[in-house]
Amino acid sequence: WTVAREYRWRMMEKWGEYPRIESLAFLSPRDGWAAGRREGAEMLSPLLLHWDGEEWSEIDLGGSEKLCKCALSALYFRAPNDGWALGGGEKALMLHWDGAQWTPSYGPESIRLVAAAGTPDGQVWTAGLESDDFSTIARVAAMHWTGSAWKTDALPKESTWLRSILMTSSGDGWMAGEGLYHWTGSAWQEVA
């Protein structure tokens, strides 16, 4: 925590902005990731840090070219060379890690993905909000990585704040928040 506080203060002093970490994932004591956002005044940009066992280093996500006015909120790793950092803001942002680099892809506009889970066969599910602003009440959004492409999943009714996903297999899983949904292998169904 001391390192995180020092990093935050250095960012605030240097650029008038500060980092906010939303998600952590560790593959080993020497291989960890932190995802979140850098924000301040009118700016918002994704933040990704890597832990090598001794120190955190910031990952360059495009140099001077911004990916989007967005944040990262969820991490999921199937293996050291297969991981996802997910988030959004002005549009959904999905970064894929292949062991050497992070490659961005984008989803629908004004989607903010906040939770992710996957299965050993490489499929990934993620949920979030159809809004780029956490202060508003918005419909939830669910997306699914089939192993080759992202698709948007339909939910049976309006709900807000789905924050957690658990997938037991590609045919069975759960999303929870202000509602509870069960994945049957082909669709999400609301559970009372």
Buried (B, 14 or more C-beta within 10 A) or exposed (E): EEEEEEBBEEBEEEEEBBBEBBBEBEBEEEBBBBBBBBBBEEEBBBBBBBBEEEEBEBBEBEEEEEBBBBBBBBBBBBEEEBBBBBBBBBBBBBBBBEEEEBEBEBBEEBBBBBBBBBBEEBBBBBBBBBBBEEEEEBEBBBBBBEEEEBEEBEBEEEBBBBBEBEBEEBEEBBBBBEBBBEBEEEEBEEEE
